[in-house]
């Protein structure tokens, strides 16, 4: 079998599979799982013909090779909850569906096991500390406890309605390169927005090996940060337009990055090879989640070195993507290792770029192309035009609902953005009436509030949330979710429990003290104070109007209101 042969079955086989799996288990795949399935089906993950079985998985962790000896550095597995794993055994057939329930593929289960996640983290990421590596945190918190392995048969590739000509399969890329007469192609898998320095780096690397350029941005998983996929691709289109004709091709890669440093560099090189590239550009900090903030987790050029050691085996040559810096007194970019002491260097970090966008400040043309900046300004309007969420948390009786009502009126008076109040009791009645007050259900309720608030924030509105939200995990989940789309301001109402209990407007504390009810936060259920809230308000010391003024002054200071 070769990479041009997808794992999609012919029409008659597809019709047979659809009817034969009606009574079988089904899995509605997550976004990351959909990315993996698509790259399995279109053969970007060649030589894999499905999800790794336990023997292959353990071999990949131990020595970056499948059990048959073929080089493959990353585990590609299908994680499922225990309830589903208990229904599966070797020989079981499982239907794989997208998030709308559309059947995409069939999995012929060959292996079911519970992995040692700590061991996986250590071998793949080099650390088992979730505080040091976001992918380790994702592995522990978001990946289910059981894995299924086995061969897959595809019925359809996942549907993409945006930029249809850019979602190239490996066979489509091979065909386009052949039509253009490209025999030497250097691939570049971008996962951040590209600016003037990147153009100089890419041109220098392509000239070094005499190859055309395949710009292959990653659109999948959590690697895109706060930049939405549409804006991301439009920025790449504007960037690619700055290159000479017939020198560059642009295609979208639905890869959910793992940020595994050297292993991932080798993994991406194999994917590039499957897409028809003869060379691959690798940076000094390839797939390192800490490199942008000067907290690198892997040695510089470790990914390049690993690919170089295996380049003959995999059939693709690595090319160094050397950092470039702008020299003011020469008005041009030069390699960072050629800078002299008499040169006036100009730099803008990604954090500084985002600050300039959020505050509506100038972005110089030496740093980025005007067309790219225009797209970024659409995605990152000034803060006073962004949506934001005020998330109030504290004991029952701390004053959350009252402060929320005051804030709502103040925002309505401003008349510049729609305002929605998501009070804890209102949400319980209308959105979470079937939930009880167990820890699991409390977290589900808070995350539901976060989802609604994220949609409001995404669309430029103001969401005021006022649940008790006693657990830090669910609050942090909401912070990460909502911060992708706009502002997130956590306000901790630190009003002492005895004050809240003396107010007791709902009679909850009195009933709890008498043993009439259970699950009351502060009495027989814990409350975890926020670790780092934007504001802390004690309503035993300030009035609701004063508390609201504290919030408004903070918002004005941060640029969210004028």
PyMOL commands that set and color helices and strands:
alter all, ss='L'
color gray80, all
select helices_A, chain A and resi 11-20+31-41+54-63+82-85+117-125+134-141+164-166+170-180+196-209+229-240+262-274+302-314+336-338+350-358+370-379+383-385+400-414+424-430+439-458+472-483+497-503+508-513+544-557
alter helices_A, ss='H'
color red, helices_A
select strands_A, chain A and resi 25-28+50-51+78-80+93-97+103-113+146-154+185-188+212-215+248-250+279-282+317-320+324-327+332-335+345-346+388-393+419-423+462-466+487-493+535-537
alter strands_A, ss='S'
color yellow, strands_A
deselect
rebuild
show_as cartoon
